[in-house]
Amino acid sequence: MLELLNWLILAGAAGATAACLWLACHAPWWVALPAAIFFALVNNTPFALMHEAVHGAGSASPRRNHALGLVASWMFPTSFSLQQAAHLGHHARNRTDQDLYDYYLPSESRWLRNLWLYAGNLLGLYWFCILLSNALYLLAAPLYLSRTFVERIAPKLGFGAYARDVARLPPGRVWLEIALAFGYQGALWWVLDLDWQGWLLAHWLFALHWSALQYADHAWSARDVTDGAWDLAVFAPVRWLALNYHYHLAHHRNPTAPWTRLPALATRDGQPSAWCVYWSLWRSGVQPAPPMGAPANWSLLAPAKQEP
C-alpha cells in the first residue's frame, strides 16, 4: 500500500511541477511568480521520494525501490546511484570533520567556508553545483574520475571523501542515469515549450529552498554521527510536501523508517524551528568547530530559544 502511495505521489508531483513550469514560462507575471514559488515547494516531493529509495524504504522490492528512486531522480535531476552513494556517505560521516558546513576547522579558511555557506547553502548554488557536476560527468567522466580530481582537487574543495565514493561506482551506470535525467528535463523543455527566464526563476527558488534545508536540519546540532540533526518545526503543509523530511533527527536515528512513520518517531519538544536555524546561519556565518562529541550549540540560535 505504501509503495502504491509513493508512486501516486510521484506521478502527482510530476504533473504539478510540469504545470508550475509551464505557468512560470507562459503566464502573466502575477501568475508566473506564485507558480514558481509553488514549484520550489512541490519539487521537494520527488527529491524526498528519491531519498526514501536511497534508504530502501520506497518499496519492499529492491527492484521496484530502485525504479522509484531512478524515476524520482529525473526530476531533480541527477543519477540515482550517485545520489545514493553521496547520501549514505553523509550518514556515515554526519557532523564529522568531513561533513561540516556550519563550522570550520583550524586548517581551513574561514572566508572560504563562509563562501560555501552563504553562496552554496543560503543563496542556492549548492543545487546548481550538483547540476553542473552531473553535466561534467556526462561530458567528461574520465576527468571527473581521474586521480588528480579525486585526490587533489576535490579535497581542496571540501568534498574529497564524497568524490572517492562516487569514483567507486560503475561509470557506465552513472553516465546512463544522468543521461536519462537530462533527457527527461529536455523532453519537458520541448513538450512544454519552456523559456529560460521562467525555468531559471522556478529552479532558483527551488535551489534557495532545497540548498538551505540541506543544512538547516543539521546546523549547530550535536557533533554526533547519529544525533547530529534536528526535528525542525515548520508549517505543516510545507513539511507534508517534503514527506516529513524536516523530521531529520528521527530519520538519522531510524534511517530505514519510511516517511509515514517519522511523525511518531520525531522529538517535538526542545527542537528549533526551521526559520530559527535558517536565520541563525545568515546572522552567524561559520564558527570555529568544537570537538567531536560536543553538544548542540544553542547559543548560536535565536536569542529567544533557550536550551531545554
HUTA-V542195 format. One record per pair of residues at least 24 apart in sequence whose ideal C-beta (glycine too) atoms are under 7 Angstrom apart, sorted by sequence separation. I is the first residue (numbers start at 1). J is the second residue. D is the distance in whole Angstrom. If there is no record, write none. Layout:
BEGIN
i: {I | I}
j: {J | J}
d: {D | D}
END
This chain:
BEGIN
i: {277 | 17 | 276 | 16 | 17 | 46 | 50 | 145 | 226 | 276 | 226 | 246 | 13 | 46 | 47 | 54 | 217 | 272 | 276 | 46 | 50 | 54 | 141 | 217 | 13 | 43 | 13 | 50 | 54 | 272 | 54 | 141 | 231 | 9 | 10 | 51 | 231 | 137 | 138 | 231 | 137 | 233 | 270 | 10 | 232 | 234 | 269 | 9 | 138 | 231 | 232 | 233 | 234 | 137 | 138 | 230 | 232 | 233 | 116 | 230 | 232 | 6 | 134 | 138 | 232 | 6 | 230 | 6 | 78 | 3 | 79 | 3 | 78 | 3 | 220 | 10 | 17 | 216 | 219 | 220 | 3 | 7 | 10 | 14 | 216 | 6 | 10 | 216 | 219 | 98 | 216 | 212 | 223 | 93 | 223 | 224 | 223 | 223 | 89 | 222 | 89 | 222 | 222 | 221 | 86 | 89 | 220 | 220 | 86 | 128 | 85 | 86 | 124 | 127 | 220 | 85 | 220 | 124 | 127 | 82 | 85 | 124 | 127 | 126 | 82 | 124 | 81 | 126 | 121 | 122 | 120 | 121 | 81 | 82 | 81 | 121 | 121 | 79 | 81 | 80 | 79 | 79 | 79 | 78 | 73 | 77 | 77 | 74 | 70 | 74 | 77 | 73 | 77 | 74 | 102 | 101 | 102 | 102 | 95 | 95 | 96 | 95 | 94 | 95 | 94 | 94 | 122 | 122 | 91 | 40 | 39 | 43 | 47 | 91 | 117 | 36 | 40 | 32 | 36 | 39 | 40 | 44 | 21 | 39 | 37 | 40 | 41 | 117 | 25 | 36 | 40 | 117 | 18 | 22 | 25 | 21 | 114 | 114 | 21 | 25 | 113 | 18 | 24 | 25 | 110 | 21 | 24 | 21 | 24 | 102 | 21 | 20 | 104 | 103 | 102 | 103 | 104 | 105 | 102 | 103 | 104 | 103 | 100 | 48 | 49 | 51 | 48 | 45 | 96 | 41 | 44 | 48 | 44 | 45 | 42 | 57 | 41 | 55 | 56 | 57 | 44 | 55 | 57 | 52 | 52 | 48 | 2 | 2}
j: {301 | 42 | 301 | 42 | 43 | 72 | 76 | 171 | 252 | 302 | 253 | 274 | 42 | 75 | 76 | 83 | 246 | 301 | 305 | 76 | 80 | 84 | 171 | 248 | 45 | 75 | 46 | 83 | 87 | 305 | 88 | 175 | 266 | 45 | 46 | 87 | 267 | 174 | 175 | 268 | 175 | 271 | 308 | 49 | 271 | 273 | 308 | 49 | 178 | 271 | 272 | 273 | 274 | 178 | 179 | 271 | 273 | 274 | 158 | 272 | 274 | 49 | 178 | 182 | 277 | 52 | 277 | 58 | 130 | 58 | 134 | 59 | 134 | 60 | 277 | 68 | 75 | 274 | 277 | 280 | 64 | 68 | 71 | 75 | 277 | 68 | 72 | 278 | 281 | 161 | 281 | 278 | 290 | 161 | 292 | 293 | 293 | 294 | 161 | 294 | 162 | 295 | 296 | 296 | 162 | 165 | 296 | 297 | 165 | 207 | 165 | 166 | 204 | 207 | 300 | 166 | 301 | 207 | 210 | 166 | 169 | 208 | 211 | 211 | 169 | 211 | 169 | 214 | 211 | 212 | 211 | 212 | 173 | 174 | 174 | 214 | 215 | 174 | 177 | 177 | 177 | 178 | 181 | 181 | 177 | 181 | 182 | 180 | 177 | 181 | 184 | 181 | 185 | 184 | 215 | 215 | 219 | 220 | 223 | 224 | 225 | 225 | 225 | 228 | 228 | 252 | 281 | 282 | 252 | 202 | 202 | 206 | 210 | 255 | 281 | 201 | 205 | 198 | 202 | 205 | 206 | 210 | 188 | 206 | 205 | 208 | 209 | 285 | 194 | 205 | 209 | 286 | 188 | 192 | 195 | 192 | 285 | 286 | 194 | 198 | 286 | 192 | 198 | 199 | 286 | 198 | 201 | 199 | 202 | 281 | 202 | 202 | 286 | 286 | 286 | 287 | 288 | 289 | 287 | 288 | 289 | 289 | 289 | 242 | 243 | 245 | 243 | 241 | 292 | 238 | 241 | 245 | 242 | 243 | 241 | 256 | 241 | 255 | 256 | 257 | 245 | 256 | 258 | 258 | 259 | 259 | 258 | 260}
d: {7 | 6 | 6 | 5 | 5 | 4 | 7 | 6 | 6 | 5 | 6 | 6 | 6 | 4 | 6 | 6 | 6 | 6 | 6 | 7 | 7 | 5 | 5 | 4 | 4 | 7 | 5 | 6 | 5 | 6 | 7 | 6 | 4 | 6 | 6 | 7 | 5 | 6 | 6 | 7 | 7 | 6 | 3 | 5 | 7 | 7 | 7 | 7 | 5 | 5 | 7 | 4 | 4 | 6 | 6 | 6 | 7 | 7 | 6 | 6 | 4 | 6 | 5 | 7 | 7 | 7 | 7 | 6 | 6 | 7 | 7 | 4 | 6 | 7 | 7 | 7 | 6 | 6 | 5 | 7 | 7 | 7 | 7 | 6 | 5 | 6 | 6 | 5 | 6 | 5 | 7 | 6 | 6 | 6 | 5 | 7 | 6 | 5 | 6 | 7 | 6 | 5 | 5 | 5 | 5 | 5 | 6 | 4 | 7 | 6 | 5 | 7 | 6 | 4 | 5 | 6 | 6 | 3 | 5 | 6 | 6 | 4 | 5 | 4 | 7 | 5 | 5 | 7 | 5 | 6 | 7 | 6 | 6 | 5 | 5 | 7 | 5 | 5 | 6 | 6 | 4 | 5 | 7 | 6 | 7 | 4 | 6 | 6 | 7 | 5 | 7 | 6 | 5 | 4 | 7 | 5 | 4 | 6 | 5 | 6 | 7 | 6 | 5 | 3 | 5 | 7 | 6 | 6 | 7 | 7 | 4 | 5 | 7 | 6 | 7 | 5 | 4 | 6 | 4 | 7 | 4 | 6 | 7 | 6 | 6 | 7 | 7 | 6 | 5 | 5 | 5 | 5 | 6 | 5 | 5 | 6 | 5 | 5 | 6 | 3 | 4 | 6 | 4 | 7 | 6 | 7 | 6 | 7 | 5 | 7 | 6 | 6 | 5 | 6 | 6 | 6 | 7 | 5 | 7 | 7 | 6 | 4 | 6 | 5 | 7 | 7 | 4 | 6 | 7 | 6 | 6 | 5 | 4 | 6 | 6 | 6 | 5 | 5 | 6 | 7 | 7 | 5 | 4 | 6 | 6 | 7 | 6 | 6}
END
